[in-house]
Amino acid sequence: MNWSRNVSRVQVLVVTALLVALVAVACGTDDTSIVSGGGGNEDNPKVVRMVESSQVFTVDDMKAIGWKAQRDFVLEYPGTTVAKWGFLNSKEVGVLIYATAEDARTSGVEAANAQTFRREEDGQAPDENIDRISCRDAQASSAVKAITGAPSKAFSSSYLDPEVGKSDDILGLRCSNRYPTYNDYTVIGNMVVLCEGDGRNLLEPSTNCKELGKWLSQ
């Protein structure tokens, strides 16, 4: 399945240019990498960062700061050399690596916006074209049960395959409250990093996305 939404490359370039032009000092912080108007709203805030870097990052750079890769994403991410999810500081972090910084700021931004998209009417994930979701019941529990050929297993964050019935790996049970696992994202050089929030509330800001530039430069 291809998540691309028929957005022309010219449109993506224009949107990205506008985002970069809106980089400003956020309220109460001197973090100038934050893009003003990053795509969230008052009910569903989202922090988007654009960090300038001439370095060409590889998956080894992420592993060096403690990121533990798990599996490839299920959906297709055109132009990526790496498209995986894993964990950093006990929180889920997705990594998309492109050949160039321009690709990250165009195709990567489009991908990140799709994977952090929330429906305006209820703040939940769309019904398709999203790779990682988290279930929340009335008590805000985050456990998602999945069935494999073995006995049932519980996953603390999100289930693997949105195409239920097409995967021999994991079959996700019906999830009535589906939210994107990732909310914030950071574009740094040729890499896009998608981050789960710090707390049980998925909308909480991510320290991983905030500190990424500093950690990678050490």
C-alpha positions as CSV (number, residue, x, y, z in Angstrom):
1,M,0.0,0.0,0.0
2,N,1.2,3.5,-0.9
3,W,0.2,6.2,1.5
4,S,1.0,9.1,-1.0
5,R,-1.9,11.5,-1.4
6,N,-1.4,12.7,-4.9
7,V,0.3,15.9,-3.8
8,S,2.5,17.3,-6.5
9,R,6.2,17.8,-5.8
10,V,5.8,21.5,-6.6
11,Q,3.1,21.7,-3.9
12,V,5.3,19.9,-1.4
13,L,8.2,22.3,-2.1
14,V,5.9,25.3,-1.6
15,V,4.5,24.0,1.7
16,T,8.0,23.1,2.9
17,A,9.3,26.5,2.0
18,L,6.5,28.2,3.9
19,L,7.2,26.0,7.0
20,V,10.9,26.9,7.0
21,A,10.0,30.5,6.5
22,L,7.9,30.4,9.6
23,V,10.7,29.2,11.9
24,A,10.4,31.4,14.9
25,V,11.0,31.6,18.6
26,A,8.3,29.5,20.2
27,C,6.3,30.9,23.2
28,G,8.5,30.7,26.3
29,T,11.4,29.0,24.6
30,D,14.5,29.9,22.7
31,D,14.3,26.7,20.5
32,T,14.6,28.4,17.1
33,S,14.3,25.0,15.3
34,I,10.6,24.9,16.0
35,V,8.4,25.6,13.0
36,S,5.5,27.9,13.8
37,G,2.2,26.4,12.7
38,G,3.6,22.9,12.3
39,G,0.3,21.4,11.5
40,G,-1.4,20.9,14.9
41,N,-4.1,23.0,16.5
42,E,-5.3,24.1,19.9
43,D,-6.9,20.7,20.7
44,N,-4.1,18.6,19.1
45,P,-0.8,20.5,19.4
46,K,2.1,19.2,17.4
47,V,5.8,20.3,17.5
48,V,7.7,20.3,14.2
49,R,11.4,21.0,14.1
50,M,13.7,21.8,11.2
51,V,17.3,21.4,12.1
52,E,20.0,22.5,9.7
53,S,22.8,20.0,9.2
54,S,25.3,19.2,6.5
55,Q,25.9,15.7,7.9
56,V,24.7,12.7,5.9
57,F,23.1,10.6,8.6
58,T,22.9,6.8,8.6
59,V,21.1,4.3,10.8
60,D,24.3,3.9,12.8
61,D,24.1,7.5,13.9
62,M,20.7,6.8,15.5
63,K,22.0,3.6,17.1
64,A,24.9,5.5,18.5
65,I,22.6,7.7,20.6
66,G,20.7,4.7,22.0
67,W,17.9,4.1,19.4
68,K,17.0,0.4,19.3
69,A,15.6,-0.6,15.9
70,Q,12.8,-3.1,15.8
71,R,11.2,-3.6,12.4
72,D,10.6,-2.0,9.0
73,F,7.5,0.1,8.6
74,V,4.7,-1.7,6.7
75,L,3.8,1.1,4.3
76,E,6.0,2.3,1.5
77,Y,8.1,5.5,1.9
78,P,9.4,6.4,-1.6
79,G,13.0,7.7,-1.6
80,T,14.0,6.3,1.8
81,T,17.0,4.2,2.3
82,V,15.8,3.3,5.8
83,A,12.2,3.3,7.1
84,K,12.1,1.6,10.5
85,W,10.6,2.0,14.0
86,G,12.2,1.3,17.3
87,F,12.7,2.7,20.8
88,L,14.7,5.5,22.3
89,N,14.6,6.2,26.0
90,S,11.7,3.8,26.3
91,K,9.6,5.7,23.8
92,E,8.7,4.7,20.3
93,V,10.7,6.6,17.6
94,G,10.3,6.2,13.8
95,V,13.2,6.9,11.5
96,L,13.1,7.8,7.8
97,I,16.5,8.3,6.1
98,Y,16.8,9.8,2.6
99,A,19.6,10.3,0.2
100,T,19.6,14.1,0.6
101,A,18.4,16.8,2.9
102,E,16.1,18.1,0.1
103,D,14.4,14.7,-0.1
104,A,13.9,14.8,3.7
105,R,12.4,18.3,3.6
106,T,10.0,17.4,0.8
107,S,9.1,13.6,0.6
108,G,10.0,13.3,4.3
109,V,7.8,16.1,5.5
110,E,4.9,14.7,3.4
111,A,5.4,11.3,5.0
112,A,5.7,12.7,8.5
113,N,2.6,14.8,8.1
114,A,0.7,11.7,7.0
115,Q,2.0,9.6,9.9
116,T,1.1,12.3,12.5
117,F,-2.2,13.3,11.0
118,R,-5.3,13.5,13.3
119,R,-8.9,13.9,12.1
120,E,-10.3,17.3,13.0
121,E,-13.6,15.9,14.2
122,D,-12.2,13.6,16.9
123,G,-8.4,13.8,17.0
124,Q,-8.1,10.1,16.0
125,A,-6.0,8.5,13.3
126,P,-7.4,8.2,9.8
127,D,-8.8,4.8,8.7
128,E,-5.9,4.1,6.3
129,N,-2.4,5.2,5.2
130,I,-1.0,5.4,8.7
131,D,1.7,2.9,9.9
132,R,1.7,3.1,13.7
133,I,-1.3,3.6,15.9
134,S,-1.9,3.4,19.6
135,C,-5.2,2.3,21.2
136,R,-6.7,4.1,24.1
137,D,-9.7,2.7,26.1
138,A,-11.8,4.8,28.4
139,Q,-9.2,4.6,31.1
140,A,-6.4,5.7,28.7
141,S,-4.8,2.3,28.8
142,S,-2.3,2.0,25.9
143,A,-2.2,-1.8,25.7
144,V,-3.1,-3.3,22.3
145,K,-3.7,-7.0,22.0
146,A,-2.5,-8.7,18.9
147,I,-2.9,-12.3,17.8
148,T,-0.1,-14.4,16.2
149,G,0.1,-18.1,15.6
150,A,1.1,-18.3,19.2
151,P,-1.0,-17.3,22.2
152,S,-2.1,-13.6,22.4
153,K,0.5,-11.0,23.1
154,A,0.0,-7.4,24.4
155,F,2.0,-4.5,22.9
156,S,2.5,-1.4,25.0
157,S,2.3,1.1,22.1
158,S,0.9,0.1,18.8
159,Y,0.2,-2.7,16.5
160,L,2.3,-3.5,13.5
161,D,0.2,-4.1,10.4
162,P,-2.8,-1.9,9.5
163,E,-3.8,-4.4,6.8
164,V,-5.5,-6.8,9.1
165,G,-5.8,-10.2,7.4
166,K,-3.0,-9.7,5.0
167,S,-0.1,-10.3,7.4
168,D,1.0,-13.6,8.9
169,D,3.0,-11.6,11.5
170,I,0.4,-9.9,13.6
171,L,-3.4,-9.6,13.3
172,G,-4.6,-6.6,15.2
173,L,-7.9,-6.8,17.1
174,R,-10.5,-4.1,16.5
175,C,-9.5,-0.9,18.0
176,S,-12.3,1.6,18.7
177,N,-10.0,4.5,19.8
178,R,-7.2,4.8,17.3
179,Y,-4.6,7.5,17.7
180,P,-1.3,8.1,15.8
181,T,1.6,6.8,17.9
182,Y,3.7,9.8,16.7
183,N,2.8,13.4,17.3
184,D,6.0,15.5,17.0
185,Y,8.7,15.1,14.4
186,T,12.1,16.5,13.6
187,V,13.8,16.9,10.2
188,I,17.6,17.0,10.6
189,G,19.7,16.9,7.5
190,N,18.7,13.9,5.4
191,M,16.7,12.3,8.2
192,V,13.1,12.5,9.5
193,V,12.5,11.3,13.1
194,L,9.0,10.8,14.3
195,C,8.4,10.7,18.1
196,E,5.9,9.4,20.6
197,G,5.1,11.8,23.4
198,D,6.9,11.6,26.7
199,G,3.9,10.7,28.9
200,R,0.8,8.4,28.5
201,N,-0.9,11.3,26.8
202,L,0.3,11.0,23.2
203,L,0.0,14.8,22.8
204,E,2.7,15.5,25.3
205,P,5.9,17.0,23.8
206,S,8.7,14.6,23.0
207,T,12.1,15.1,24.6
208,N,13.6,12.7,22.0
209,C,12.5,15.0,19.2
210,K,13.6,18.1,21.1
211,E,17.1,17.0,22.0
212,L,17.8,15.0,18.9
213,G,20.0,17.6,17.2
214,K,22.1,18.0,20.3
215,W,22.6,14.3,20.8
216,L,23.6,13.7,17.2
217,S,26.2,16.5,17.3
218,Q,28.0,15.2,20.4
